[in-house]
């Protein structure tokens, strides 16, 4: 009987820890998504979701496709309100590409190496 009681006491803190971690992740994601609405025109956006759905949303939102694969598509528009138009056109999740993973759609800078 004491073994069952000890297992219950251990499970309770683990459940609270898992809940706290989930709350932090959801809160972080909400902040990141909210910040994309304030992005300046001309910034690269990562549209997360199936490629066909992302491409269709970008086309309907009058954006330019910079790069695409099965899970995310990088797009850009010089018009204000691009993120809102992407969501209205059916995008699942839109993130600032430069903040999310350094994808700007620009050529990579080459660093000189010294010998």
ZIFEN-V217641 format. One record per backbone hydrogen bond with DSSP energy under -1.0 kcal/mol. CO is the residue of the C=O (numbers start at 1). NH is the residue of the N-H. If there is no record, write none. Layout:
BEGIN
co & nh
CO & NH
CO & NH
END
This chain:
BEGIN
co & nh
1 & 5
2 & 6
3 & 7
4 & 8
5 & 9
6 & 10
7 & 11
8 & 12
10 & 14
11 & 15
12 & 16
13 & 17
14 & 18
15 & 19
16 & 20
17 & 21
18 & 22
19 & 23
20 & 24
21 & 25
22 & 26
23 & 27
24 & 28
25 & 29
26 & 30
27 & 31
28 & 32
29 & 33
30 & 34
31 & 35
32 & 36
36 & 39
40 & 43
44 & 97
45 & 75
46 & 95
47 & 73
48 & 93
50 & 54
51 & 55
52 & 56
53 & 57
54 & 58
55 & 59
56 & 60
57 & 61
58 & 63
59 & 62
64 & 76
67 & 74
71 & 49
72 & 69
73 & 47
74 & 66
74 & 67
75 & 45
76 & 64
77 & 42
81 & 85
82 & 86
83 & 87
84 & 88
85 & 89
86 & 91
87 & 90
93 & 48
95 & 46
96 & 100
97 & 101
97 & 103
END
